[in-house]
Amino acid sequence: MSSMTRKTKRSAALAAAVALTATLGLTACGSSDSKAGSDDALLAQAPVADASAIPAGSTMAKIKAKGQLFVATALDAPLISQQSIDDPTKVSGFDAELAKMLAKYIIGSAKVKWTPSASETREALLGNGTVDTVFSTYTITTDRAKVVDFAGPYFMSGLAVAVKADNNSIHSVSDLAGKKVIVQTGTPSTVEVPKRAQGASLIPFATTPEGVKALEQGRGDAYIQDVDLLASMSSVDHNFKVVGAPFTQEPYGIGLKHGDDAMKKFVNDWLTQIYKSGLWAKVYKSTIGSVGETPVPPTPVIGSVPGS
Amino acid sequence: MTITGGDVHALLLGLANTLVLLGAAGVGALIFGSLATVARLSPIPLLRGAGFVYVQFFINVPLLVLLVLAVFALPETGLLMPLTPTVMLVLAMYQSAYVSESLRSGVNSVPNGQVEAARALGFSFTQMLRHVVLPQAARSVVQPLGNQLIALTMNTSLAAVVGIVELTARINQADQVHGQPLAYYTLGGLIYLAISLALGLTTGVIERKVAIKR
C-alpha cells in the first residue's frame, strides 16, 4: 500500500552553500537573468483568481481580507524552500515559489508569512489554524489525509540510492540487504529501507549534507535520500553517485485544513491553471530542474493518489 | 495509539542502546571527572592549568557542536573512529567537566583545617586526598553527581543526530510509521522520566546512607 511516511527535507549551511554554488555556476554559464529576477518574472505571469471564485465567508475570502497567506514550510531545503541568509523574509525554491503564486492567486499580490515547520508539526500547524497551507515536500498518505486535506499532488518524487563514486557492487535498493545504510531522520527512508533490504542496519543523520559526508567517510555502504536532493548535491560533489531509478513514489500535496472542501477545490483549480499554462514547468526549471540534466517531468494528475 | 509487537521490540532495542550509552559514558565521566578534579587540586601549576582548560572547554562548548565536530570534522584529520565509541567518548568527556565541578565543590566543603591536620601528620598529597579529602567530598556530592547522571541521560538523546539508533531515534522511526507524534514523543518522554527517577531515587538512598552527620 502507499507508504505511511512523513517527509521532510532538512539541510544545513553546507547544502545552502552547495545550492549557491550551483546557482552561481549556472549564472556563469550564460543564464542572462539572475535567479531572483527570473523568479520574479515568473511571479508576474502567475494568475489571479476571479472575484467570483472567492465567495464571501469562504476561507479564501478570509485570507484575502487579512492580506497575507500563512504558509508552513521547511526553510532549509535548497531548491525546494530555502530561506535567504541575507534576507530572512526571502524564501526561494520550488515549494516557496508555488506558495507565493498561490498567495498572488488569492490576494492579488504575493504576500506570504512563512512559518518554519518540521515533519512532526505540520498537522498541528494546520489543525490549530497557525497556517493556511503547508508547502513542504509533504507526501500525501491516507493516514495523514485523516487529519488534513491535500490539494494536488503537485509533484512526484521518490527515494533513490546513492553510493561512493568508486562503488561498483551496489546497483539498487535490493543490493542493500545486510548492509549499513545511511538514512535521514524524519524521512520515509527510515521506513522504506527495512521493508526492501532485509537485515540492513540504519545509520540516521539529520541533514542531507551530513548524510553525504557520512557516505563519503565510509560510515555506510549507501545513502538513501530523495532523488531530487541527491541529484542537486551530486551535480557539484562528484565523490558519490546515484544508482538505479527511484524505488518509491512520493506524491507531494499542498496541506490544507481538514474538511474545507471549498478551499481544496479552489487550490486544485489554481493548480490546474498553472499546469495548463506551463507556469508549473517553468517553476520546476528555475528551481529543482536548474541542476543536472533532468527533463521537466509530466504534470501530476490532480486527485490521482489515495488521500488526495 | 497503535503499538505493535514490532514497535515494542524496536523501542526496547533503542532503550538498551540508550542504557549502554549511559552506562559507558557515565563511568567514563566519573573517571575523567575525578582525574580532572585531582589535576585542578594538585600542587603542580601546569597540571592545575591543564585541568582548568579541560573543564572550561567542555563546559563552554555545546554538546551538539562537540558531537558534530568528533563525527564529521575529526575524520578530516585522519582520525576516523566507529560511531558508537566516538559518541561514548564525547559524552563522557563533556559530562566529566560537570562531574569535575561537582566534585570540586565537594572538596571545597571539606574544612581547610583537616587538610592542614593531614599535612601536620605527615600525609603525602595522595594520602591526604585518598584518606581525608575525597571520602568526605564524595559523600557530600552524591546528589549532585546523581543530577549529572540524569543530565547525561538526557544528553544521550543527542546521539540520535549523529547516526546512533538509541531511544530517541527509535521513537522518531515509530512516529514515522504511525504518524502520531503526540503519543510517541510522550511515551519517549515517560521512558526518559522513568530512567531519571530511578537514578534520582537511587542516589537519594545512597546519599542518606553515606551522609556525614556534622
Interface residues (C-beta under 8 A of the other chain):
Chain A: M4 T5 R6 E120 T121 E123 A124 T141 D143 R144 I182 T185 G186 T187 P188 T190 V191 L202 I203 P204 F205 A206 E210 K213 A214 Q217 G218 R219
Chain B: V68 V71 F72 P75 L80 L83 A160 V161 V162 G163 V165 A169 N172 Q173 D175 Q176 V177 H178 G179 P181 Y185
